[in-house]
Amino acid sequence: MLRRLIRLFQKAPTEQTDEHGIVLDSVPNHVAIIMDGNGRWAKRRGLPRIAGHRAGMQAVKEITTAADDIGVKVLTLYAFSTENWKRPTDEVDFLMRLPEEFLRMELDTLMKRNCRIRILGHPEGLPEHTRKVVQDAERKTKDNTGLILNIALNYGSRAEMIQAVKQIAQQVADGTLQVDDIDEQSMEKSLLTHGLPDPDLMIRTSGEVRLSNFLLWQAAYTELWFTNMFWPDFKRDDFYHAIREFQSRGRRFGGLK
């Protein structure tokens, strides 16, 4: 009886949360976002699709800041896929100019926040003017130690995995790797995300419920969160709502708790 009373009066340890209700010691290390719905956002307003892409750029700024403020270590944004080249030429040309516009306006702020920019994808396939500006941003921020902002440009997960398999096959052919030594680690070392943690949380806007060739290997145990909201409407509070829901889930990675 005495032991029961003691347990009743003992205070359970409380988790420290911030003003947004986010548990500070379980913020996801890596958040990936499929930024979808720019064109439909513009269409609903009677605007050209490029207006939606420009509005989406403001969301990139807000969500990058929001992620950095709560201690997310890696933020990966799906900006342009290997399949997006199929879109109309004028739209593709505009999308290839957006990184220049974004970095021209925001690079100083990102530097002050100690953010590091990394381009995830195949830069050799980008127009020279786009490749030059993103590689320059990578160079200027390479020594920063804060949030890593991965911008997925000309990225496709299947192409990434094929390239990784070719690299491993070449190592076997060269005799630097034995077939029996091929494992998850050797695969991960050959991926574009080498050195980064796998995404803990993947967010997709616009109501579509698929991965669209994005981080397929890396997302094996990623928590998925979908919203009907179009990307330009996705704000800081919406991002934090996704984080809180992530924190409410039990992650077992195939085992039991």
Sequence and secondary structure as in RCSB ss.txt:
>XXXX:A:sequence
MLRRLIRLFQKAPTEQTDEHGIVLDSVPNHVAIIMDGNGRWAKRRGLPRIAGHRAGMQAVKEITTAADDIGVKVL
TLYAFSTENWKRPTDEVDFLMRLPEEFLRMELDTLMKRNCRIRILGHPEGLPEHTRKVVQDAERKTKDNTGLILN
IALNYGSRAEMIQAVKQIAQQVADGTLQVDDIDEQSMEKSLLTHGLPDPDLMIRTSGEVRLSNFLLWQAAYTELW
FTNMFWPDFKRDDFYHAIREFQSRGRRFGGLK
>XXXX:A:secstr
 HHHHHHHHS      B TTS BGGG  SEEEEE   HHHHHHHTT  HHHHHHHHHHHHHHHHHHHHHHT SEE
EEEEEETTGGGS HHHHHHHHHHHHHHHHHHHHHHHHTT EEEEEE GGGS HHHHHHHHHHHHHHTT  S EEE
EEEEE HHHHHHHHHHHHHHHHHHTSS GGG  HHHHHHTSTTTTS   SEEEE TT  S  SSSTTTTTT EEE
E SS GGG  HHHHHHHHHHHHHS   TTS  
